[in-house]
Amino acid sequence: MYIPQKKNILRTNEDDPVYYNYFPIVGYVFKKRLSNTLSLLGGGHKRLLEIGYGSGILFPELSRLSRTFYGLEIHKKEELVYQFLKKENINNIILKPGSVLQIPFADNFFDSIISVSTMEHITKLDKDYSLDKTFSEIKRVLEPGGVVILSCPVRNIITDYFYKLVGYSPRDIHPSSHIDIIDTAKKYFEVKKILKFPDFLSLNFSLYCSILCKK
């Protein structure tokens, strides 16, 4: 898996964790979540959407896996990301500002959608900002037979400790757990496969998981 040089990446806000990918030890975990996501995605896509792309660290890989691909984000820092794309010589992408709760694309527009470390920030209960509303929108814009890959941290004592160590309240930044996300995904899609890291541990004691769904 190709990871851009750190000097090419531009953080989109102070909480952007993109530089963790370049740290020792922690960086291995962060890069593993990306490689697991890509392994479930495969290639040969027509129109691919990444939801919550952040600084765009996956864009160089996605540009090779899809004829045209799109990015959706709420941070409105598209110009920063386009500067990064120029450095990486990527020109087959369209960035859109907007929310996963109201995706600004037509029904059945995409054949594939991915989202890394986004779904855990959405609540499962708030009717205006819920996992159900999110998955309903994702299903709307995905064509029949299309695939969705969702990657998220596993909620357990280990990951809670890490987030506290770096200064966050785990439930504040991640109101939805991996189980919440998987259970909601099953209501809207067929869950085909779940990858976990480390793969020798059971799901609930691992650090991160990636979920392959099909419409």
N, C-alpha and C positions, 0 to 999 in steps of 0.2 A: 504494500500500500504506500502510495506517495503522500508525504506530508510536506507542505510548503515550508520554505525557510522562514524562520521566526521573523526575520527583518521585513519580510513581505506582508505579514499579517498586521492588520490594524484593528485594535480593540474598538468595539462599538460603544462600550460603556465601562464604568469602573468595576462592575460585577461580572463582566465577560470573563469566563474561565479559560479562554482559548490558550493562554500561555502555560496552563497546566500540562498541555500536550508535550511540552519541551522540558519538563522537569524530570529528574531521575526518579525511578520507582513509580511515583504518581503518574508520570507521563506514560508509562507502559500500560497502566490501567485505562487511561483516557484514550490512548490509541487503539487498545484492544476493543473498546466499545465501538469505535469507528470501523475497524476491520470486520467485526462480527456483523455490523449493519450491512456493509458492502457485500459480504459473503451471501447474505440472504437476498440481496437485491439482484445480483447478476447483471447482465448487460443486454444490449439490443432494444432499448426502450425508445418509444416515439416521443412522448411528452412526459417528462418526469418533474414532479414538484417536491422541493424540500421545504417543510414547514419549520420555522424557527431556526434559520440557518446561522444566526449569530454573525460571526466574522467571515463565514464562508470557507472554513478549513477543508470541507469535503468537496468544494466545487471543482478542483482540478481532477479528482477521480470521477465525479459525476459527469463532467464534460465528455469523458470518454465512454460513458455507459449509456448515454441518451443522445438522440439526434438534436433535440432541443430540450433544455430544462429551465425550470422556473424556481425562483426563491420567494418565499412569503415570510415577512417579518413585521413586527410592530415597532421596531426601534427607529425607523425613518432615517437610517444612516446609509442609505444606498450609495451615496457618492463615495464614502470611505471604502465600501466593498468593491465598487467599480474600479477604484484605484488599485486595489489588490488584484482584481481580475486582469487589469492591464499588465501588471508585472508578471502575471502567470500566462499571458497570451491566450486568455479564454474569451471567446466572443460569441458563444452559442447559448447565452443565458439571458433571461429577462427577470429582473427583480421587481417585485410588487410590494408596496406597503399595505398592510392589512392584517386582520385578525383571523385566526382559525375558526372563530365563532361565526364569521361571515366571509367565507372565502370568495374573493372577487373573480371567479371563473365560472363558466357555464357548466351545466350538468354533463356528466360523463366526459369531461375534457381530458383527463389524464389517464394513462395506462399504468402509472406507478407513482406512489407517494412515499416519501420517507420523512421521519421526524426523529431527531436525536435529542434527548434530554429536554423535552418540551412538555409532554403530557403530564408529568408529575407536578407541574406548576399550576395545573387547572384543578379546580375543586370537583368533587363528585356530587355535591349537594346543591350548590347555588344554581337556581333555575336559569339565571342569565349568564352564568359562567361555569358551565358544568361539562363533565366528560361526555355525558349523553348528547348535549348540543354539539360538542366538538366532533364526536364520531359520526353524528348525523350529517354534518357538513362535509366531512371527509368522504363519506359514502356517496353523497350527492355528486361530487365532482369527479369521482372515480368511475371509469367505464366498467361494464360487466366483464368479469374475468380478470380485472385489474388487481394489482397487489399493493399492500401497504406494509411497510416495515417500521415498527415503532420501537425505539430503544430508550430504556429508562433505568435509573438506579434501583437496586433492590432495597427495600426498607428493612433494616435490622439494626442490631446494636452496634455493629461495626461501622456501617455507613452513617448512622446517627452521630457516632463519636467523631468521625472525620469532619462532618459539617460543623459540629460544635467547635472543633479544633481550629477551623478556618474562619470562625466568627459568625456562623449562621444558626438560627433556630430551625432545626430540621422540619418541623411541622409548618412553620411559616413559609419557608421557601418551597417545600414539597408537600402540599396538602393531600395529594393523592399518592397512594402506594403502588408498587408494581402489581399487587393483587387487584386493586381497584381498576387499574388500566387493563389488565388481562380480562377481568370479568366483564368490563364494559365493551371491550373489543369483541368478545364472543356474542354479544347481543346484536352486533351489526355486521360481522364478518365471520368467515370460517377461519379459525386459528389453525394454521398448518404446521407451524414449528416454533419452538422457543429455544434460543441459544442463551446460555448463561456463562458468566465468567466469575471465578474459575469453573471450568466445566466438570471438575471432579466433585464439586460440592452440590448439595441439593439446592433447588432454586432459592428457598427462603434464607439460606446461609451464604449465598454467593454475593457478589458485589454489584453486578450489572446484568441486565437481560435484554435481548432483542427478540421481537415477536414478528413473525411473518403471518400476515393475514391475506385472505383472498375474498373478493366480492363475488 
